[in-house]
Amino acid sequence: MPRPDKTTASSRWARLARRLGAVVGVLALLVVGWAWWTSILPGSYSVMSMGRPDFGGGTEVGHHADAAAHTAHAAGEDSLAEELPDATEPPDVDVTTLTADPDRPADVRVELVARAERITPAGGQPFDGFTLNGQTPGPTIRATVGQLIEVELRNEDVPEGITAHWHGVDVPGAMDGVAGVTQDAVLPGETYTYRFVAEQVGTFWYHSHQLSHSQVIGGLFGALVLEPEGEMDAAADAVALMHTYPGGQRTLNGEAGEVRQTAATGDVVRVRLINTDNSPTVAWVTGSDFRVLAVDGTELHAPTPVEDLKVGVTAGGRADLEVRVPARGAVRVQVPGGSLVIGPDGADAPTASAPREAVDLLSYGSPVPAGFDAEHPDRVFDYDIGRLPGFLDGLPGYWWTINGGIVPSVPMYMVEAGDVVVMRVSNGSGEVHPMHLHGHHLLVLSRDGVASTGSPWWVDSLDVQHGESFEVAFVADNPGIWMDHCHNLAHASEGLMTHLAYAGVTTPFRLGRDTGNDPE
């Protein structure tokens, strides 16, 4: 018998391998091409047609056409490549109708005029940014609980448009200030009026939610303080807006370095710390012990004096500290890159490095009933943060994911008014994320499986470190369509955003490159 020709057999195997390689390559290109194509968002689309409806194990609610559009878009169906369908059912509630009483006169009126201009912070370097009423931060707005606040926002010349979002204030749905969801961006020469009743007491802030990742760092923000009834002693109240402007310029209340507030020996002062940056930060006190009175605009129950501890303030978050001016000298509230000195004119306070240990809000203060039953929720949602390579609106990259999906393949959390909701938030993405739900406050039930044992810890901005998990709860008591996103605003623009929607609430506004609305 003739011997097999090894050369011929090897050549056959080589040809077969090349053909198989070519087939695999073509298939890979097809898969990548399909992933790219289905990632491209339409030029104009409704937020109600983005993502997959998640009912949290509860009753399926909402318009069926909306739900179908969500599912189809997340699956990348060709019919959605150019235009997403509108719901075929008439809307139950248009988000624009969710307002305060239109006939009620305003108690507090404010005009905010936004401009693009060259800015030089006190003690800092010039940059091209934005102002409100010729200043940044914008003016501090103060109102008393029960008052109706009316703010007229005028865009003088900010080219991309602006909005005003009332961070941490559970405003009516129409007033949330999110471009493409609750309104259109306010273009140059236009005005928009916000009206809402101050139903909360505490420390809040406002900022643009149009191209927020650039407009907030550039200066479109300010403090909002909602006070209890009765006279407030101005000397006993200090606002400390922490902000880093372009070029890495760290400031307090728009000033680099040290700022001062006059107070007499023995005065007790509430210091309202507001972190307007994209990253979590800390604060610590020298010259006095202190109490943490409130977090994110909600008072803590029975807070105790502490010293030699730092307080974490996540991006977008707030913490109210109570300090007492000592018999000699002053008290200093320090943050990275700056400090607030409170005391008599000329008095000084020592500086110190940040303590290693922090106040743990999971056990700080004393417990009281939460006011609702979180042990028997109507809906339970997972919000699992990750990161994967893929495409976001046609762009390749390493993008943030929610429950394993890249926008638009993310959940939309669907609720009905009155639902008790539990959300399990976990982070395996490799970076910290300050998570922010609009229109609601969340009660922290546990962290990494350890139950809260201190004061009820209510947040609207929650720091979730890599490897951490939180269980939080809230009552769905504010109908609307609410963003739920990372308040590292660059992360939000990179896909770490979704929304919470109430059954039957719809919006006429549109997102997408053709609309001029870009909230992140």
C-alpha positions in Angstrom: 0.0 0.0 0.0 1.1 3.5 -0.7 2.0 5.5 2.4 -0.2 8.6 3.2 1.3 11.8 1.9 1.9 13.7 5.2 2.5 17.0 3.3 -0.9 16.7 1.5 -2.7 15.9 4.8 -1.1 18.8 6.5 -2.1 21.1 3.7 -5.7 19.9 3.9 -5.8 20.6 7.7 -4.2 24.0 7.1 -6.8 24.9 4.5 -9.6 23.7 6.8 -8.2 25.7 9.7 -8.0 28.8 7.5 -11.6 28.3 6.4 -12.7 27.7 10.0 -10.8 30.8 11.1 -12.4 32.8 8.3 -15.9 31.6 9.4 -15.1 32.4 13.0 -13.8 35.8 12.0 -16.9 36.6 10.0 -19.2 35.4 12.8 -17.2 37.6 15.3 -17.6 40.6 13.0 -21.3 39.9 12.7 -21.7 39.7 16.5 -19.6 42.9 17.0 -21.5 44.6 14.2 -24.8 43.6 15.7 -23.8 44.8 19.1 -22.7 48.1 17.6 -25.9 48.6 15.6 -28.2 47.7 18.5 -26.4 50.1 20.8 -27.1 53.2 18.7 -29.8 55.3 20.2 -32.3 57.0 18.0 -31.9 60.7 17.3 -35.1 61.4 19.3 -36.7 59.0 21.8 -38.8 58.9 24.9 -37.3 57.9 28.2 -40.3 55.7 28.6 -39.0 53.6 25.7 -35.5 53.0 27.2 -34.6 49.8 28.9 -36.5 46.8 30.2 -39.4 47.2 32.6 -38.7 45.6 36.0 -41.7 45.1 38.2 -39.7 43.9 41.2 -41.9 40.8 41.6 -45.0 42.9 42.0 -48.0 43.4 39.8 -47.1 44.4 36.2 -48.1 48.0 35.8 -47.9 50.7 33.2 -49.0 51.1 29.7 -48.5 47.9 27.7 -47.3 49.8 24.6 -44.6 51.5 26.8 -43.6 48.2 28.2 -43.4 46.7 24.7 -41.3 49.6 23.5 -38.9 49.1 26.5 -38.4 45.4 25.8 -38.0 45.9 22.0 -35.5 48.7 22.4 -33.5 46.7 24.9 -33.5 43.8 22.4 -32.3 46.1 19.6 -35.2 45.5 17.2 -34.8 47.2 13.8 -38.1 48.9 14.1 -36.7 51.1 16.8 -33.5 52.0 15.0 -34.9 55.3 13.8 -37.9 56.2 15.9 -39.4 54.6 19.0 -43.2 54.2 19.0 -45.4 56.3 21.2 -47.8 54.6 23.6 -51.1 53.7 21.9 -53.1 54.2 25.0 -54.0 57.7 26.1 -51.8 58.9 29.0 -53.3 58.6 32.4 -51.1 61.4 33.8 -48.9 63.7 31.9 -45.8 64.5 34.0 -46.3 68.2 33.2 -49.5 68.2 35.2 -47.7 67.2 38.4 -47.4 70.6 39.9 -48.1 72.8 42.9 -51.4 74.6 43.0 -51.1 77.0 40.0 -53.4 79.6 41.6 -51.5 79.9 44.9 -49.3 83.0 45.1 -45.6 82.5 45.7 -44.1 83.3 49.1 -40.5 83.4 48.0 -39.6 84.6 44.5 -36.1 84.3 43.0 -34.7 85.1 39.6 -31.7 83.2 38.4 -29.9 84.4 35.3 -27.3 82.1 33.8 -24.4 83.3 31.8 -21.3 81.9 30.2 -18.3 83.9 31.2 -14.7 84.1 32.4 -14.5 83.4 36.1 -11.7 83.8 38.7 -12.5 82.3 42.1 -11.3 84.2 45.1 -7.7 83.1 45.6 -7.9 81.0 42.4 -7.1 81.0 38.7 -9.4 82.1 35.8 -11.4 79.6 33.7 -14.2 79.6 31.2 -17.4 78.6 33.1 -20.9 79.7 34.1 -22.5 82.0 36.6 -25.9 82.5 38.1 -26.7 86.2 38.8 -23.1 87.0 38.0 -21.6 84.7 40.7 -20.7 81.1 41.3 -21.9 79.5 43.5 -25.3 80.9 42.7 -27.2 82.8 45.4 -28.3 80.7 48.4 -32.0 80.4 48.3 -33.8 80.3 51.7 -37.4 79.5 52.5 -39.5 78.4 55.5 -41.3 75.1 55.6 -44.8 75.5 54.1 -43.8 78.4 51.8 -44.3 78.2 48.0 -41.0 78.9 46.2 -41.1 80.4 42.7 -37.8 80.5 40.7 -37.6 82.0 37.3 -34.6 80.6 35.4 -33.4 82.7 32.5 -30.7 81.6 30.1 -28.8 84.7 28.8 -26.2 83.0 26.7 -25.3 79.4 27.7 -25.3 77.8 24.3 -26.3 74.2 25.0 -29.3 75.2 27.3 -29.7 74.8 31.0 -32.2 73.5 33.7 -32.5 73.7 37.5 -32.7 70.5 39.4 -33.5 70.7 43.2 -31.2 68.1 44.5 -32.7 66.2 47.5 -36.0 68.1 47.4 -39.0 65.8 46.7 -40.6 68.3 44.4 -43.7 67.5 42.3 -42.8 65.5 39.2 -43.0 68.4 36.7 -40.5 70.4 38.7 -37.6 68.0 38.7 -35.6 70.0 36.1 -34.3 67.1 34.0 -33.9 67.9 30.4 -35.7 65.5 28.1 -37.7 63.9 31.0 -39.6 66.7 32.8 -38.9 69.7 30.5 -36.9 70.8 27.5 -33.6 72.5 28.1 -33.9 76.3 28.5 -32.1 77.7 25.5 -30.5 81.1 25.2 -33.1 83.9 25.5 -35.6 81.6 27.1 -37.0 81.4 30.7 -38.6 78.6 32.7 -40.4 78.9 36.0 -40.2 76.4 38.8 -42.8 76.3 41.6 -42.9 74.0 44.6 -43.9 74.1 48.3 -41.1 73.6 50.8 -42.5 70.5 52.5 -39.1 69.4 53.9 -36.7 71.1 56.3 -33.0 70.8 55.8 -29.9 71.4 53.6 -30.3 70.9 49.8 -28.8 72.4 46.7 -29.7 73.1 43.1 -27.8 72.5 39.8 -28.2 72.3 36.1 -29.4 68.9 34.8 -28.6 69.6 31.2 -25.1 68.4 30.3 -24.6 68.3 34.0 -21.2 66.6 33.9 -19.8 69.9 32.5 -22.2 72.6 33.6 -22.0 71.7 37.3 -18.2 71.7 37.5 -18.3 74.9 35.5 -20.4 76.8 38.0 -24.2 76.2 37.6 -25.1 75.3 41.2 -26.0 76.9 44.5 -27.3 76.1 48.0 -31.0 75.7 49.0 -31.8 75.9 52.7 -35.4 75.1 53.9 -35.8 76.3 57.4 -38.3 75.4 60.2 -40.9 78.0 61.3 -39.6 80.7 63.6 -36.7 83.1 63.5 -33.3 81.8 62.4 -30.1 83.2 64.0 -27.8 83.9 61.0 -24.7 83.7 63.2 -25.8 80.2 64.2 -26.0 78.9 60.6 -23.1 78.4 58.2 -23.3 77.1 54.6 -20.2 75.3 53.4 -20.5 74.5 49.7 -17.6 72.3 48.6 -16.7 72.5 45.0 -13.8 71.8 42.7 -13.7 74.1 39.6 -11.9 73.3 36.3 -8.1 73.0 36.8 -8.6 71.2 40.1 -9.3 74.3 42.1 -10.8 73.3 45.4 -13.1 75.9 47.0 -15.5 76.5 49.9 -18.3 78.9 49.0 -16.4 79.8 45.9 -13.2 80.8 47.7 -9.9 78.9 47.7 -8.2 78.1 51.0 -9.7 79.4 54.3 -13.0 81.1 54.7 -14.3 82.6 58.0 -17.6 83.2 59.7 -18.0 85.5 62.7 -19.5 84.0 65.9 -19.3 84.7 69.6 -17.6 82.6 72.2 -20.0 79.8 73.2 -22.2 80.1 70.1 -23.6 76.8 68.8 -23.5 76.8 65.0 -25.0 74.5 62.5 -22.6 73.9 59.6 -24.3 72.8 56.4 -21.8 70.8 54.4 -22.7 70.4 50.8 -20.6 68.2 48.4 -21.2 69.5 44.9 -18.2 67.5 43.4 -18.2 64.2 41.6 -16.3 62.3 44.3 -17.0 61.5 47.9 -15.2 63.6 50.5 -14.8 63.9 54.2 -14.9 66.7 56.9 -13.4 66.9 60.4 -13.4 69.4 63.2 -10.8 70.9 65.5 -11.4 73.2 68.4 -14.7 71.5 69.4 -16.5 68.3 69.6 -19.4 68.0 67.2 -22.7 66.2 66.5 -24.0 65.1 63.1 -27.4 66.7 63.2 -28.7 65.7 59.8 -27.8 63.8 56.6 -29.3 64.7 53.2 -31.8 67.1 54.7 -33.2 64.6 57.3 -32.6 65.0 61.0 -30.9 62.2 62.8 -32.5 60.9 66.1 -30.5 61.5 69.3 -27.1 62.2 67.8 -24.3 62.2 70.3 -21.2 64.4 70.6 -18.1 62.9 69.0 -14.5 64.0 68.4 -11.4 62.8 66.6 -13.6 61.3 63.9 -14.3 62.4 60.3 -17.6 62.5 58.5 -18.1 61.2 55.0 -20.1 63.3 52.6 -20.8 61.6 49.3 -21.0 63.4 45.9 -24.3 65.3 45.9 -24.7 64.6 49.6 -25.1 66.9 52.6 -24.2 66.6 56.3 -25.2 69.2 59.0 -22.7 69.4 61.9 -23.2 71.2 65.2 -20.2 72.8 66.7 -19.6 75.1 69.6 -17.2 78.1 69.6 -14.7 77.5 72.4 -13.9 79.8 75.2 -10.6 80.6 73.6 -9.9 80.7 69.9 -12.2 79.4 67.2 -13.5 76.1 65.7 -12.3 74.9 62.4 -14.2 72.6 60.1 -11.8 71.1 57.6 -12.3 69.5 54.2 -9.6 68.5 51.7 -8.0 71.7 50.4 -10.0 74.1 52.5 -11.5 75.0 55.9 -14.2 77.1 57.5 -13.1 79.0 60.7 -15.9 80.0 63.0 -15.3 82.3 65.9 -14.7 85.9 67.0 -12.8 88.2 64.6 -9.1 87.4 64.6 -9.5 84.2 66.6 -7.7 81.1 65.1 -8.1 77.4 65.4 -5.6 74.6 64.9 -5.4 72.5 61.8 -5.1 68.8 61.9 -4.8 65.8 59.5 -8.0 63.9 58.8 -8.8 61.3 61.5 -8.5 57.7 60.4 -11.8 56.6 61.7 -15.2 57.9 60.6 -18.6 58.3 62.1 -20.5 55.2 61.1 -24.1 56.2 60.4 -25.2 52.6 60.4 -25.0 52.7 64.2 -24.8 56.5 65.1 -27.7 57.9 67.1 -30.7 56.0 68.4 -33.4 54.0 66.5 -37.1 55.1 66.2 -39.8 53.5 64.0 -39.4 54.3 60.3 -43.2 54.8 59.7 -43.6 52.0 57.2 -43.1 48.2 57.1 -40.0 47.5 55.1 -40.1 43.8 56.0 -43.1 43.2 53.7 -42.4 45.2 50.6 -44.6 45.3 47.5 -41.6 45.3 45.2 -38.0 44.3 45.5 -35.5 45.5 43.0 -31.8 44.7 42.3 -29.4 47.5 41.2 -26.2 45.7 40.5 -23.4 48.0 39.3 -20.7 46.5 37.1 -18.5 47.2 34.1 -18.1 45.5 30.7 -16.5 46.2 27.3 -19.0 47.0 24.7 -20.8 49.8 22.8 -22.7 52.8 24.2 -24.6 54.7 21.5 -22.2 53.3 18.9 -19.0 54.1 20.8 -16.7 51.3 21.9 -15.4 51.4 25.4 -15.4 49.9 28.9 -18.8 51.0 30.1 -20.8 50.9 33.4 -23.5 48.3 33.6 -26.7 47.9 35.6 -27.7 44.3 36.2 -25.3 43.2 33.5 -26.7 45.5 30.8 -25.2 48.6 29.0 -27.6 51.4 28.2 -30.2 51.0 26.7 -30.3 47.4 28.1 -30.9 48.5 31.6 -33.9 48.0 33.9 -36.6 50.7 34.4 -38.0 50.2 37.8 -41.9 50.3 37.7 -44.0 51.2 40.7 -47.5 52.2 41.7 -48.3 55.0 44.2 -48.3 53.6 47.7 -45.9 50.7 47.1 -43.4 49.9 49.7 -40.2 49.3 47.8 -36.9 47.6 48.8 -33.9 48.0 46.6 -30.7 46.0 46.8 -27.7 48.0 45.6 -24.4 46.3 45.0 -21.2 47.4 43.4 -18.7 45.1 41.7 -17.4 47.7 39.2 -14.0 48.5 40.7 -14.8 52.1 41.6 -17.0 53.9 44.2 -20.4 55.2 43.0 -22.5 57.9 44.8 -26.0 56.8 43.8 -28.8 59.3 43.7 -32.6 58.7 43.3 -34.6 61.8 42.4 -37.9 62.6 44.1 -37.5 60.3 47.1 -35.5 59.6 50.2 -34.2 56.1 50.9 -34.0 54.5 54.3 -30.8 52.4 54.8 -31.8 49.0 56.1 -28.4 47.3 56.0 -24.9 47.4 54.7 -23.1 44.2 53.6 -25.8 42.3 55.5 -25.4 44.1 58.8 -28.6 45.8 59.9 -28.9 49.4 60.8 -29.0 49.9 64.6 -28.7 53.6 65.0 -30.9 56.5 64.0 -33.0 56.0 60.9 -30.5 56.9 58.2 -32.3 58.5 55.3 -30.4 59.4 52.1 -31.0 60.7 48.7 -27.3 60.2 47.8 -25.6 57.0 48.9 -21.9 56.2 48.7 -21.5 52.6 47.5 -17.9 51.5 47.6 -16.5 48.7 45.4 -17.5 45.3 46.9 -20.2 46.9 49.1 -23.9 46.1 49.1 -26.8 48.1 50.6 -30.4 47.3 51.2 -32.6 50.4 51.2 -36.3 51.0 51.3 -38.8 53.8 50.5 -42.5 54.4 50.0 -43.5 55.3 46.4 -45.4 58.5 47.4 -44.3 61.0 44.7 -45.7 60.1 41.2 -43.5 61.0 38.3 -40.6 59.7 36.2 -37.4 59.9 38.3 -33.8 59.6 37.4 -31.8 57.0 39.4 -28.1 57.5 38.6 -24.6 57.8 39.8 -23.8 61.4 40.9 -20.3 61.1 39.7 -21.8 62.9 36.7 -19.1 61.7 34.3 -20.2 58.1 35.2 -23.8 59.0 34.6 -22.9 60.3 31.1 -21.1 57.0 30.6 -24.2 55.0 31.2 -24.6 54.6 34.9 -28.2 55.9 34.9 -31.7 54.6 34.7 -35.1 55.7 36.0 -38.0 54.9 38.4 -41.4 55.3 36.7 -44.9 55.3 38.2 -47.7 53.4 36.5 -49.6 55.6 34.1 -47.3 58.6 34.2 -45.9 59.7 30.8 -43.9 62.5 29.4 -44.1 64.5 26.1 -40.4 65.4 26.2 -37.7 63.6 24.2 -34.1 62.7 24.6 -31.5 62.1 21.9 -28.9 64.0 19.7 -31.6 65.6 17.6 -33.6 67.1 20.5 -31.0 69.3 22.3 -31.9 67.5 25.5 -28.9 65.8 27.2 -29.4 65.6 31.0 -26.1 64.1 31.9 
